[in-house]
Amino acid sequence: SIPNVLLAFLYQMNFFPIYKGLEGATDKKMLNSSLIGTLSCFAIYSTTGLLGYFSYGKDIQSSNFLMVLIK
């Protein structure tokens, strides 16, 4: 799962289209854009994970959380 997480955070396939879409593109602007994008992804993923944990807690026995919903 580590490669999937890294690809999700790095969004490498969209790097050059984002760079070309910046007004007055510079390396510093792209670095800031990448940092903001990475931090927002991290915040959304972390919030989703925490809400899921607070909703179901330790009742989840396996990695398949849908089994908890079926019970």
C-alpha positions in Angstrom: 0.0 0.0 0.0 3.0 2.3 0.4 3.4 2.9 -3.4 -0.3 3.7 -3.7 -0.1 6.3 -0.9 3.0 7.9 -2.4 1.5 8.1 -5.8 -1.7 9.6 -4.3 0.3 12.3 -2.4 2.8 13.0 -5.2 0.2 13.3 -8.1 3.1 12.9 -10.5 1.0 12.5 -13.6 -0.5 16.0 -13.1 2.8 17.8 -12.3 3.6 19.2 -15.7 0.0 20.3 -16.6 -0.2 22.1 -13.2 3.1 23.7 -13.8 2.1 24.9 -17.3 -1.2 26.2 -15.9 0.4 28.4 -13.3 0.4 32.1 -14.2 4.1 33.2 -14.3 5.3 29.7 -13.5 8.5 29.5 -11.5 10.0 26.8 -9.4 9.1 28.5 -6.2 5.4 28.8 -7.2 5.4 25.1 -8.2 7.0 24.2 -4.9 4.3 26.1 -3.0 1.5 24.6 -5.1 2.9 21.1 -4.5 3.2 21.7 -0.8 -0.4 23.1 -0.5 -1.7 20.2 -2.6 0.1 17.6 -0.5 -1.0 19.1 2.8 -4.6 19.4 1.7 -4.6 15.7 0.6 -3.0 14.7 3.9 -5.6 16.7 5.9 -8.5 15.2 3.9 -7.2 11.6 4.2 -6.4 12.0 7.9 -9.8 13.5 8.7 -11.5 10.7 6.9 -9.5 8.1 8.7 -10.1 9.7 12.1 -13.8 10.0 11.5 -14.0 6.4 10.5 -12.1 5.3 13.6 -14.2 7.5 15.8 -17.4 6.1 14.2 -16.5 2.4 14.5 -13.6 2.3 16.9 -12.2 -1.0 17.9 -15.3 -2.9 16.7 -13.6 -3.5 13.4 -12.2 -7.0 13.4 -10.8 -7.1 9.9 -9.6 -4.8 7.2 -13.0 -5.1 5.5 -15.0 -2.4 7.2 -18.1 -3.3 5.2 -18.6 -6.4 7.3 -19.2 -4.1 10.3 -22.0 -2.3 8.4 -23.7 -5.6 7.4 -24.1 -6.8 11.0 
